[in-house]
């Protein structure tokens, strides 16, 4: 299979999908926006390195396409669009805005969830990509109650907020795209942290009340209020919150841990017989709102920092009012959830059902969030000391080899680990003349090595022959004599390029 074009790779679910697909050997091309703090490549480098530290071994780097969904050309230049159209065989659309209420049609969530989907479908049509995997949400059901079937979408239901409407319309748009094979649609419930560690990279939805409660309690403690009084106050506030939200605590929510959602999606993706269906990725047993409330209060109280300061007369009820006002935005979010039909999911994944979202799992997720200070300050972006992409700079910026060149061969180069990546090298008349990101089917042979080995060759501490002879470089394929393969790798590592003259 060729590359899979993935959107939303740097979000919470996206980071897990990238990890699980890389481990499964899937070739990924990630459409990623730059931010004020980091380039697209730095963002991807940081997320992959995080998983390397967890796993203890080097991972391959995906191809990074720096762009965005708000543009008809995906924010990509002509050559990058051409590469994506030529090399990508499937699309996984995971990007989404979680904004609940819009400020207008040209703002979120419409920009990402609706217009972004339209632009991505436009690219898929032009590129003749027929395999489309769409990450929707279980909450396209809107205000419906009872049992929601996987094969249902439009039942003339109303919706609770703009997020639900935008996701509903986006799924409709995908289903109406006549150039696609039957799309595969994944509808997760409310995604939160890792089931085992509580790890998360985003702190929306599930985490908002916990953050507000934690802030509120520490504000109160800052006024010198004893912890015992704080406990009593927060219990009273919790009861008032239920009243404000029109809840009684017996409501149920469909919480799902991110690691399970990713594992389920990857297994479904890897087996074509599961494609073309809709999957509710929701729990077998829903979680009581009262359980979540108890967990939030318990965890927040664990981290209260008592102050010796005397009460300065400040009325902490102002903070309580702010809390209630903020929670009001999420009123629809916390209403009683329907039950979701799991027929397709349990048939396809009988041995991979959602783990029980119990109190212990919720506590792990909540403790992680508080200890991580809800993601602030932002983790520093990884900047490799040795970056193979920069090392190949002239080669990547150069013109492609002329079609008139004789004895041209295409060689793949996959460097795993920090600062690594994937490239296609052009060997013409015995010289390395150009390169581009990604490894295409044109490559008759591919080098596999880690970034430490490549850096050693670049520093001339290791020859290509030594690296190959000691197994630090593995070569798959043939079509080029071994002596030429060895010489080509050495020239790439030592930057001995023969760039075509620019006319």
Secondary structure as UniProt FT lines:
FT   STRAND          3..7
FT   TURN            9..10
FT   HELIX           12..23
FT   TURN            24..25
FT   STRAND          28..32
FT   HELIX           40..55
FT   STRAND          63..66
FT   TURN            69..70
FT   TURN            72..75
FT   HELIX           78..87
FT   STRAND          88..93
FT   TURN            105..106
FT   TURN            108..109
FT   HELIX           110..115
FT   HELIX           116..126
FT   TURN            127..128
FT   STRAND          131..135
FT   HELIX           138..141
FT   TURN            142..143
FT   STRAND          147..148
FT   TURN            150..151
FT   HELIX           162..175
FT   TURN            178..179
FT   STRAND          184..188
FT   STRAND          190..192
FT   TURN            195..197
FT   HELIX           206..222
FT   TURN            223..224
FT   HELIX           227..244
FT   TURN            245..246
FT   STRAND          252..253
FT   STRAND          255..257
FT   HELIX           258..270
FT   HELIX           272..274
FT   TURN            275..276
FT   STRAND          278..281
FT   STRAND          287..288
FT   HELIX           289..302
FT   HELIX           317..328
FT   TURN            329..334
FT   STRAND          339..340
FT   HELIX           343..348
FT   TURN            350..351
FT   HELIX           359..371
FT   HELIX           373..375
FT   HELIX           388..391
FT   HELIX           393..397
FT   TURN            403..404
FT   STRAND          409..416
FT   TURN            418..419
FT   STRAND          421..428
FT   TURN            429..430
FT   STRAND          431..437
FT   TURN            441..442
FT   STRAND          445..450
FT   HELIX           451..458
FT   TURN            459..460
FT   HELIX           464..469
FT   TURN            470..471
FT   STRAND          474..477
FT   HELIX           482..493
FT   TURN            494..495
//
